[in-house]
Amino acid sequence: MKELFLNVKENTELTKGVIRMKFHSPYLPEFTPGQFINISVGRFDGVLLRRPISVYKHDAAAKTLECVFEIKGKGTTFLSRLKGGDLPATVFLGNGFDKIPETAKKIALVGGGLGCPPLYSVIQKYKYKGVKFYTYLGFGTKSKVICEDDFAKVSEKTVVATDDGSYGEADFITNAFKRDVFNIAPDMILSCGPAPMFKALKALDLKIPTYISTEARMGCGIGACYVCACLTTNGNRRVCADGPVFDIKEVIL
C-alpha cells in the first residue's frame, strides 16, 4: 500500500457509461492481480470519500495502470471528464489472486459485467509462466460487452454470453461455463462479478479450487471502518482488507 499521485494519461468511453482510464506514476509499487486503488476526486461537489476502483491492466515497466469503471454518481462523473492532471490515490489495496500454485497450468476465468476487466490482469501476470487461460465473460446485453478482444488475444478460448441473447451465447455465463468445464478440466477457477453469478458458480459444486473477487460499498478502503463487511464462514470479513478475493467456500452467498 502506497500513497502517491496518479497522472491521467488517457480517458476513453468503452461503451455508454463505462470508462477506461490510464494512469502513470514512476512510484507504482508491486501489484497483485485482484488488488484495487482508492482514488480521490478532490472533494468535488461535496464528494469526500475516495472511490475504490479495480485494476484492468498493469505495466510495471511503463509504470502505468488502467482501470475500467461505470459512471454511477458525482465522483465517477468527475473522473470520467478528466483529460489530464494528477489525482491523489492509495495503491495497491486488498488481497488479490495470490494463491495460484505453480501446478495450476489451466485456469478458467469467469467474469460478469464490470467484474470482467480485473481478470485480465491475472493473464498479464501468469501467461508468461506457461499458464493457459479459458475465459468466460457474461453481460446483460450486447451494448454492455467490453474487453472481449483483449481477452480473446491471450486466451485459449473466449466465450461471451448475454442474458438477453443479443450477442454471443444466449444464456447466463455460468451455464456456458458448466457446458465446457469438464472438457477444459481447469486446475483452478477465478471469478469476478455480481453475487448472483457467484451463487450460481458455487451451486455447480465442481470440486475445483475457486476464488472470487467480491464487491462492496467502501468507506475508508483500508479496513478501519467495517462498512464493507462480507459474511463468511469465519464471521464478518472486510472486503477491502481481508479481501476482495476469498475462497468461494468461505463466502456465504
ZAGUFI-480768 format. One record per atom (N, C-alpha, C, O): residue in one letter; x, y, z. Coordinates in steps of 0.001 Angstrom, whole numbers, padded with zeros to 6 digits, always signed. Layout:
BEGIN
aXYZ...
! end
This chain:
BEGIN
m+000847-001199+000000m+000000+000000+000000m+000876+001240+000000m+001791+001375+000813k+000579+002146-000929k+001390+003343-001058k+000526+004534-001459k-000362+004417-002304e+000798+005669-000846e+000099+006912-001186e+000927+007666-002214e+002115+007916-002007l+000286+008030-003335l+001006+008738-004388l+000036+009517-005270l-001173+009508-005036f+000567+010181-006271f-000258+010883-007254f-000242+010097-008559f+000808+009660-009029l-001431+009926-009133l-001566+009266-010429l-001844+010320-011487l-002768+011123-011355n-001035+010308-012535n-001220+011246-013633n-002138+010646-014686n-001894+009539-015167v-003184+011362-015043v-004157+010889-016030v-003547+010985-017428v-003208+012073-017893k-003412+009821-018099k-002827+009795-019443k-003884+009620-020525k-003782+010218-021597e-004901+008802-020248e-005966+008567-021223e-007294+008432-020501e-007351+008003-019349n-008351+008802-021190n-009699+008703-020623n-010663+008498-021796n-010957+009432-022543t-011147+007267-021943t-011999+006959-023086t-013248+006196-022637t-013249+005527-021603e-014294+006310-023427e-015542+005599-023149e-015551+004293-023948e-015490+004316-025177l-015628+003156-023250l-015667+001857-023903l-017039+001567-024482l-017165+001064-025598t-018045+001885-023723t-019435+001779-024140t-020198+002785-023293t-019615+003371-022381k-021445+002999-023555k-022191+004059-022877k-022100+003928-021355k-022543+002938-020773g-021516+004947-020730g-021447+004983-019273g-020333+004171-018656g-020240+004089-017431v-019465+003554-019487v-018349+002755-018973v-017036+003369-019474v-016835+003534-020677i-016163+003697-018546i-014959+004465-018839i-013690+003653-018593i-013598+002899-017624r-012720+003818-019478r-011377+003268-019254r-010419+004430-019040r-010324+005332-019872m-009710+004400-017916m-008723+005439-017628m-007345+004816-017499m-007181+003741-016922k-006365+005506-018044k-004976+005074-017940k-004202+006095-017126k-004281+007299-017373f-003444+005593-016141f-002682+006451-015246f-001197+006107-015313f-000815+005001-015695h-000372+007076-014935h+001064+006848-014848h+001591+007381-013520h+001150+008422-013032s+002534+006654-012954s+003284+007130-011797s+004625+006411-011774s+004665+005190-011929p+005719+007131-011585p+007031+006471-011520p+007231+005698-010218p+008236+005008-010048y+006277+005814-009308y+006444+005218-007979y+005467+004073-007699y+005210+003754-006538l+004927+003460-008738l+003979+002372-008532l+004658+001201-007811l+005731+000762-008228p+004043+000688-006730p+004617-000455-006030p+004251-001767-006718p+003584-001770-007753e+004689-002870-006142e+004367-004185-006690e+002861-004415-006633e+002191-004004-005686f+002345-005076-007657f+000897-005275-007803f+000566-006759-007877f+001253-007530-008549t-000497-007148-007176t-001046-008494-007274t-002398-008404-007962t-003242-007620-007527p-002640-009179-009026p-003946-009137-009695p-005083-009320-008694p-005021-010180-007815g-006116-008503-008840g-007243-008541-007913g-007209-007428-006886g-008216-007155-006232q-006054-006777-006734q-005987-005627-005834q-006656-004417-006493q-006953-004441-007687f-006890-003361-005711f-007571-002192-006250f-006882-000911-005791f-005995-000937-004938i-007305+000204-006371i-006810+001515-005953i-007952+002291-005307i-009125+002024-005568n-007599+003245-004471n-008584+004122-003842n-008214+005544-004230n-007219+006087-003749i-009010+006141-005094i-008610+007392-005733i-009471+008570-005287i-010687+008446-005138s-008831+009697-005081s-009520+010900-004625s-010095+011674-005807s-009493+011733-006879v-011267+012264-005595v-011848+013138-006613v-011756+014597-006168v-012450+015467-006695g-010889+014846-005189g-010571+016210-004806g-011701+016989-004164g-011821+018197-004368r-012539+016297-003381r-013675+016952-002707r-014605+017645-003706r-015211+018672-003403f-014701+017066-004890f-015542+017627-005945f-017010+017610-005541f-017551+016551-005221d-017650+018754-005551d-019092+018873-005327d-019553+018118-004075d-020581+017440-004085g-018772+018251-002999g-019157+017635-001737g-018796+016171-001594g-019150+015546-000594v-018097+015606-002576v-017696+014199-002508v-016412+014097-001682v-015354+014555-002113l-016511+013496-000496l-015371+013428+000407l-014619+012098+000327l-013389+012071+000374l-015359+011006+000207l-014724+009691+000213l-014065+009380-001125l-014526+009806-002184r-012985+008634-001045r-012318+008199-002260r-013129+007110-002953r-014030+006514-002364r-012791+006867-004206r-013510+005869-004990r-012617+004637-005201r-011553+004737-005812p-013058+003469-004689p-012289+002238-004929p-012556+001718-006339p-013710+001555-006735i-011498+001460-007091i-011638+001004-008469i-010644-000128-008720i-009476-000035-008344s-011114-001181-009351s-010255-002328-009638s-009309-002009-010786s-009530-001068-011550v-008247-002810-010896v-007217-002597-011911v-007441-003548-013086v-007564-004759-012904y-007490-002995-014265y-007690-003750-015510y-006349-004235-016063y-006163-005425-016318k-005429-003304-016242k-004100-003635-016758k-003040-002940-015902k-003245-001846-015376h-001897-003623-015786h-000777-003062-015033h+000501-003332-015799h+000777-004476-016159d+001280-002301-016051d+002537-002427-016781d+003660-001914-015884d+003873-000707-015767a+004374-002844-015252a+005417-002463-014309a+006555-001712-014990a+007128-000790-014411a+006883-002106-016219a+007987-001464-016938a+007644-000025-017320a+008468+000877-017168a+006429+000181-017815a+006000+001515-018243a+005481+002362-017089a+005231+003557-017247k+005319+001725-015909k+004798+002414-014718k+003392+002964-014963k+003079+004093-014585t+002551+002146-015602t+001180+002566-015872t+000188+001538-015351t+000523+000370-015154l-001018+001990-015138l-002124+001096-014811l-003373+001623-015489l-003503+002817-015755e-004294+000702-015765e-005565+001067-016389e-006709+000548-015535e-006629-000531-014948c-007764+001328-015480c-008954+000969-014719c-010189+001126-015592c-010228+001972-016485v-011185+000315-015328v-012469+000416-016021v-013554+000558-014968v-013614-000228-014023f-014403+001549-015125f-015462+001766-014148f-016713+002297-014823f-016671+002788-015951e-017819+002189-014118e-019103+002685-014617e-019437+004006-013941e-019206+004175-012744i-019975+004931-014705i-020400+006209-014133i-021652+005976-013291i-022691+005562-013806k-021540+006245-011996k-022637+005971-011068k-023155+007219-010361k-024349+007329-010084g-022266+008150-010073g-022664+009333-009312g-021694+010482-009544g-021010+010527-010566k-021637+011409-008595k-020818+012612-008756k-019329+012289-008912k-018647+012859-009763g-018835+011366-008076g-017411+011064-008099g-016949+010466-009407g-015962+010921-009984t-017650+009448-009885t-017254+008798-011139t-017550+009693-012346t-016876+009595-013371t-018548+010558-012228t-018807+011535-013303t-017621+012481-013428t-017186+012802-014535f-017100+012925-012289f-015931+013801-012272f-014730+013116-012938f-014047+013712-013771l-014485+011862-012559l-013359+011129-013128l-013510+010952-014635l-012531+011039-015376s-014727+010707-015081s-014962+010441-016499s-014674+011645-017385s-014486+011494-018592r-014638+012825-016805r-014442+014049-017579r-012993+014524-017593r-012659+015463-018316l-012134+013890-016807l-010745+014331-016719l-009965+013957-017975l-010081+012842-018484k-009180+014892-018461k-008329+014645-019623k-006845+014753-019274k-005986+014552-020133g-006549+015067-018029g-005167+015201-017586g-005131+015572-016118g-006166+015624-015454g-003930+015831-015615g-003783+016232-014223g-003408+015079-013310g-003368+013923-013732d-003135+015404-012056d-002732+014426-011057d-003804+014260-009993d-004420+015232-009555l-004019+013018-009586l-005004+012713-008559l-004350+011930-007423l-003605+010987-007684p-004616+012304-006152p-004091+011528-005034p-004758+010149-005006p-005962+010035-005240a-003991+009124-004726a-004539+007770-004681a-003714+006899-003747a-002533+007155-003512t-004359+005869-003223t-003663+004834-002469t-003647+003576-003323t-004697+003098-003754v-002457+003040-003568v-002291+001841-004398v-001304+000894-003697v-000437+001392-002978f-001372-000355-003847f-002491-001176-004280f-003063-001784-003019f-002302-002120-002111l-004370-001938-002927l-005037-002318-001692l-005656-003710-001776l-005966-004209-002858g-005827-004325-000602g-006526-005597-000510g-005655-006796-000841g-004490-006668-001217n-006262-007967-000688n-005627-009233-001042n-006184-009706-002376n-007398-009840-002529g-005316-009958-003333g-005751-010337-004664g-005694-011836-004906g-005769-012641-003978f-005558-012187-006172f-005461-013592-006563f-004008-014051-006365f-003252-014202-007324d-003646-014266-005107d-002260-014576-004776d-002049-016034-004376d-000964-016405-003926k-003074-016856-004537k-002970-018258-004128k-002952-019193-005337k-003528-020280-005300i-002288-018763-006402i-002191-019574-007606i-000904-020396-007550i+000184-019834-007681p-001003-021705-007360p+000202-022541-007248p+000868-022765-008598p+000234-022594-009639e+002125-023142-008585e+002853-023397-009823e+002283-024596-010575e+002498-024743-011778t+001561-025442-009862t+000962-026629-010500t-000278-026294-011320t-000752-027127-012092a-000806-025087-011161a-002001-024679-011916a-001593-024249-013317a-001084-023144-013507k-001811-025110-014290k-001416-024824-015664k-002593-024470-016566k-002410-023961-017672k-003805-024747-016082k-005013-024360-016825k-005954-023658-015852k-006384-024238-014855i-006266-022406-016156i-007118-021603-015275i-008326-021094-016047i-008189-020544-017140a-009506-021282-015473a-010737-020747-016052a-011058-019412-015388a-011030-019292-014163l-011359-018429-016200l-011759-017106-015714l-013233-016910-016015l-013656-017039-017163v-014023-016597-014987v-015462-016395-015163v-015810-014996-014671v-015745-014721-013473g-016176-014119-015589g-016468-012729-015242g-017882-012339-015595g-018488-012890-016514g-018398-011381-014850g-019731-010862-015117g-019738-009352-015112g-019357-008742-014112g-020162-008722-016210g-020282-007270-016273g-018975-006546-016002g-017955-006843-016624l-019004-005591-015069l-017815-004814-014723l-016805-005644-013948l-015718-005160-013630g-017151-006888-013641g-016213-007793-012999g-015275-008461-013993g-014348-009165-013591c-015502-008251-015271c-014646-008871-016294c-013259-008224-016378c-012264-008948-016346p-013148-006902-016483p-011831-006287-016665p-010763-006682-015646p-009625-006919-016052p-011060-006767-014343p-009988-007101-013389p-009341-008460-013621p-008206-008681-013200l-010040-009366-014280l-009487-010699-014531l-008358-010657-015560l-007522-011559-015603y-008334-009621-016380y-007295-009521-017402y-005908-009406-016778y-004937-009926-017328s-005809-008737-015648s-004503-008574-015003s-003922-009910-014544s-002706-010041-014405v-004788-010907-014306v-004303-012247-013954v-003548-012849-015135v-002478-013433-014968i-004118-012700-016329i-003461-013221-017531i-002130-012506-017745i-001129-013136-018088q-002121-011206-017542q-000889-010438-017715q+000251-010996-016874q+001393-011065-017330k-000063-011390-015652k+000989-011834-014737k+001415-013274-014967k+002595-013595-014821y+000480-014153-015325y+000780-015584-015340y+000915-016206-016731y+001359-017347-016852k+000541-015477-017770k+000604-016042-019117k+002035-016438-019480k+002249-017483-020094y+002996-015627-019115y+004376-015904-019495y+004945-017121-018764y+005990-017644-019149k+004262-017569-017716k+004699-018749-016973k+004153-020041-017577k+004317-021119-017006g+003512-019924-018721g+003005-021109-019405g+001606-021513-019008g+001153-022594-019384v+000903-020677-018255v-000467-020982-017844v-001415-020726-019016v-001303-019709-019699k-002339-021644-019243k-003350-021478-020285k-004645-020988-019642k-005065-021479-018594f-005265-020009-020296f-006482-019405-019746f-007683-019668-020654f-007591-019616-021881y-008804-019950-020008y-010079-020172-020687y-011055-019166-020089y-011384-019229-018905t-011510-018239-020923t-012217-017067-020416t-013703-017087-020761t-014092-017362-021896y-014517-016789-019758y-015972-016755-019914y-016469-015404-019389y-016318-015085-018210l-017064-014621-020295l-017494-013255-019976l-018999-013120-020157l-019526-013399-021234g-019684-012698-019116g-021131-012554-019180g-021579-011109-019055g-021033-010344-018259f-022584-010738-019855f-023124-009380-019839f-024636-009438-019988f-025190-010452-020410g-025290-008352-019642g-026741-008310-019749g-027223-008263-021181g-028202-008913-021547t-026510-007472-021999t-026930-007275-023379t-025728-006867-024234t-024666-006566-023690k-025871-006853-025537k-024777-006574-026466k-024106-005233-026194k-022883-005127-026282s-024878-004224-025870s-024326-002880-025668s-023436-002788-024428s-022736-001792-024247k-023455-003802-023583k-022650-003800-022365k-021346-004582-022505k-020523-004582-021590v-021155-005246-023639v-019970-006085-023822v-018716-005220-023919v-018661-004285-024718i-017710-005536-023103i-016451-004800-023093i-015272-005773-022998i-015407-006882-022481c-014138-005346-023496c-012843-006020-023315c-012744-007395-023973c-011769-008108-023738e-013696-007778-024768e-013676-009106-025380e-012419-009337-026207e-011796-010392-026095d-012040-008378-027026d-010897-008553-027919d-009602-008764-027141d-008776-009592-027523d-009425-008029-026066d-008206-008179-025266d-008088-009583-024701d-007016-010187-024751f-009187-010107-024163f-009167-011461-023614f-008946-012502-024707f-008207-013467-024513a-009589-012302-025852a-009508-013280-026942a-008082-013437-027459a-007704-014522-027902k-007286-012371-027410k-005918-012417-027915k-005000-013275-027057k-003988-013776-027545v-005341-013452-025786v-004414-014128-024868v-005026-015361-024195v-004401-015957-023318s-006227-015744-024593s-006895-016910-024009s-006941-018059-025014s-007006-017838-026224e-006907-019279-024501e-007060-020447-025362e-008472-020482-025952e-008680-020918-027085k-009424-020018-025163k-010816-019955-025591k-011489-018795-024876k-011270-018577-023684t-012303-018059-025604t-013061-016960-025008t-014528-017109-025393t-014866-017156-026575v-015383-017180-024398v-016823-017317-024621v-017517-016100-024033v-017255-015714-022894v-018399-015503-024812v-019215-014378-024337v-020678-014798-024364v-021144-015393-025336a-021388-014489-023307a-022821-014779-023238a-023567-013542-022773a-023058-012768-021962t-024771-013360-023287t-025619-012258-022836t-026940-012810-022331t-027473-013782-022866d-027451-012178-021303d-028696-012645-020690d-029855-012627-021680d-030715-013509-021659d-029871-011599-022562d-031000-011460-023488d-030730-012092-024858d-031583-012033-025744g-029560-012692-025033g-029252-013365-026292g-028906-012449-027443g-028866-012900-028588s-028653-011179-027181s-028370-010233-028259s-026949-010336-028792s-026636-009757-029832y-026080-011068-028088y-024702-011246-028540y-024137-012499-027900y-024416-012792-026737g-023338-013242-028666g-022733-014451-028128g-023781-015504-027787g-024827-015576-028432e-023504-016306-026787e-024451-017333-026370e-025609-016705-025594e-025412-015778-024808a-026795-017213-025821a-027990-016695-025137a-028186-017478-023839a-028961-018433-023781d-027471-017054-022810d-027529-017797-021554d-026781-017016-020479d-026090-016039-020768f-026931-017464-019243f-026086-016941-018183f-024688-017528-018375f-024550-018670-018812i-023671-016766-018057i-022305-017205-018322i-021935-018444-017513i-021111-019242-017961t-022522-018621-016341t-022228-019815-015545t-022742-021082-016226t-022146-022150-016084n-023842-020966-016962n-024346-022127-017707n-023430-022461-018877n-023178-023631-019164a-022931-021426-019552a-021990-021645-020662a-020719-022299-020143a-020169-023197-020781f-020264-021853-019002f-019069-022438-018404f-019307-023887-017991f-018440-024742-018177k-020465-024156-017441k-020805-025521-017000k-020728-026507-018164k-020297-027647-017989r-021146-026068-019351r-021140-026958-020520r-019718-027316-020957r-019509-028357-021579d-018745-026468-020638d-017370-026678-021102d-016420-027210-020043d-015372-027766-020372v-016774-027048-018789v-015789-027207-017716v-015116-028575-017693v-013919-028656-017418f-015836-029637-017970f-015225-030958-017883f-014321-031250-019080f-013393-032052-018975n-014587-030607-020210n-013690-030726-021356n-012395-029952-021123n-011313-030396-021508i-012523-028791-020486i-011348-027969-020183i-010532-028593-019053i-009304-028637-019115a-011222-029071-018027a-010590-029631-016827a-009594-028648-016213a-008409-028957-016098p-010072-027461-015818p-009150-026467-015262p-008630-026884-013885p-009301-027596-013139d-007428-026428-013572d-006849-026675-012256d-007393-025697-011224d-007339-025952-010021m-007917-024575-011708m-008395-023523-010807m-009396-022646-011537m-009335-022499-012758i-010324-022060-010774i-011308-021119-011308i-011164-019801-010567i-011146-019772-009337l-011062-018718-011313l-011019-017379-010734l-012192-016592-011297l-012464-016639-012497s-012882-015871-010426s-014115-015211-010865s-014262-013831-010247s-013815-013582-009128c-014901-012936-011001c-015197-011593-010513c-016495-011136-011164c-016657-011230-012381g-017417-010642-010346g-018698-010217-010878g-019736-010069-009785g-019385-009918-008615p-021009-010112-010149p-022087-009908-009173p-022336-011151-008319p-021998-012269-008707a-022931-010929-007154a-023200-012013-006203a-024054-013143-006789a-023756-014306-006518p-025101-012864-007580p-025891-013968-008152p-025048-014900-009023p-025298-016104-009064m-024064-014355-009711m-023180-015188-010520m-022336-016087-009622m-022159-017269-009919f-021820-015540-008537f-021053-016346-007586f-021910-017471-007007f-021450-018601-006843k-023143-017141-006707k-024053-018142-006138k-024278-019291-007117k-024288-020458-006725a-024459-018948-008400a-024651-019976-009433a-023383-020796-009621a-023446-022007-009831l-022237-020137-009546l-020961-020827-009699l-020727-021795-008538l-020258-022916-008731k-021060-021344-007342k-020893-022196-006167k-021827-023399-006225k-021467-024489-005779a-023019-023206-006770a-024007-024286-006862a-023566-025394-007807a-024087-026507-007730l-022613-025115-008700l-022111-026143-009608l-021347-027230-008845l-021235-028364-009310d-020825-026868-007670d-020153-027834-006797d-019117-028648-007576d-019187-029876-007627l-018161-027949-008177l-017234-028578-009116l-016024-029260-008474l-015296-029994-009143k-015814-029025-007210k-014663-029615-006511k-013337-029151-007137k-012347-029883-007129i-013336-027951-007666i-012139-027328-008233i-011847-026078-007399i-012770-025308-007132p-010606-025849-006982p-010299-024638-006211p-010816-023389-006924p-010469-023132-008076t-011651-022618-006225t-012301-021457-006831t-012160-020248-005925t-012477-020304-004737y-011683-019159-006499y-011531-017919-005746y-012318-016809-006439y-012296-016683-007663i-013006-016017-005640i-013861-014968-006188i-013440-013593-005657i-013062-013447-004494s-013515-012609-006523s-013241-011234-006129s-014565-010536-005892s-015321-010278-006828t-014838-010232-004633t-016132-009683-004225t-016154-008162-004316t-015121-007512-004475e-017354-007620-004213e-017535-006169-004285e-018445-005712-003161e-019399-006404-002807a-018154-004553-002602a-018992-003979-001550a-018754-002475-001490a-017696-001991-001891r-019723-001757-000997r-019526-000331-000766r-018451-000146+000293r-018438-000851+001302m-017550+000801+000066m-016444+001008+000993m-016431+002424+001536m-016883+003370+000891g-015904+002536+002730g-015722+003850+003334g-014265+004259+003258g-013881+005094+002440c-013445+003647+004139c-012038+004038+004226c-011153+003337+003202c-010186+003918+002709g-011483+002089+002883g-010688+001327+001928g-009466+000649+002527g-008719-000015+001808i-009246+000804+003842i-008054+000224+004473i-008390-000661+005674i-007496-001065+006417g-009683-000964+005865g-010059-001916+006905g-010429-001352+008252g-010641-002114+009195a-010515-000029+008377a-010773+000571+009685a-012253+000742+010012a-012634+000699+011182c-013088+000934+009000c-014474+001343+009276c-015497+000210+009234c-016601+000370+009756y-015161-000932+008626y-016045-002097+008534y-017330-001838+007734y-018299-002583+007877v-017352-000809+006907v-018513-000566+006052v-018690-001705+005049v-019817-002043+004687c-017587-002293+004603c-017630-003293+003533c-017626-004727+004055c-017070-005616+003410a-018234-004960+005204a-018232-006300+005793a-018909-007322+004883a-019949-007057+004280c-018287-008494+004805c-018782-009603+003991c-018986-010802+004916c-018096-011149+005693l-020159-011435+004830l-020468-012565+005699l-019787-013827+005182l-019987-014229+004035t-018976-014449+006044t-018261-015669+005671t-018422-016726+006762t-019015-016473+007811t-017890-017897+006497t-017938-018973+007487t-017067-018653+008694t-017165-019311+009730n-016215-017641+008557n-015365-017189+009659n-015848-015869+010239n-015071-015121+010834g-017154-015582+010061g-017720-014330+010554g-017610-013222+009524g-017346-013486+008351n-017808-011996+009948n-017717-010863+009034n-016261-010581+008688n-015413-010446+009570r-015988-010494+007396r-014643-010160+006915r-014733-008865+006125r-015761-008564+005518r-013647-008103+006139r-013608-006820+005432r-013185-007044+003976r-012107-007573+003705v-014046-006633+003052v-013738-006808+001636v-012475-006040+001263v-011673-006530+000468c-012284-004852+001820c-011150-004015+001435c-009820-004517+001960c-008793-004319+001312a-009812-005157+003111a-008560-005559+003747a-008351-007070+003781a-007258-007551+003483d-009393-007824+004144d-009293-009284+004152d-009482-009838+002749d-008939-010891+002415g-010237-009144+001944g-010468-009494+000551g-009761-008486-000325g-008723-007957+000073p-010296-008195-001524p-011615-008624-002004p-011701-010071-002463p-012792-010578-002723v-010533-010750-002564v-010547-012131-003052v-010672-013111-001885v-009910-013057-000920f-011660-014014-002003f-011883-015049-000998f-012064-016396-001688f-012424-016466-002863d-011810-017452-000944d-012175-018794-001380d-013692-018846-001433d-014352-018437-000478i-014264-019341-002532i-015723-019340-002678i-016402-020168-001593i-017553-019910-001241k-015695-021159-001064k-016262-021988+000005k-016448-021194+001297k-017268-021549+002145e-015681-020123+001433e-015715-019326+002658e-016859-018322+002682e-017380-018001+003750v-017255-017824+001513v-018261-016754+001438v-019674-017316+001494v-020012-018255+000774i-020490-016732+002355i-021894-017108+002450i-022685-016260+001472i-022793-015044+001634l-023236-016906+000456l-023909-016180-000627l-025429-016300-000532l-026146-015747-001366
! end
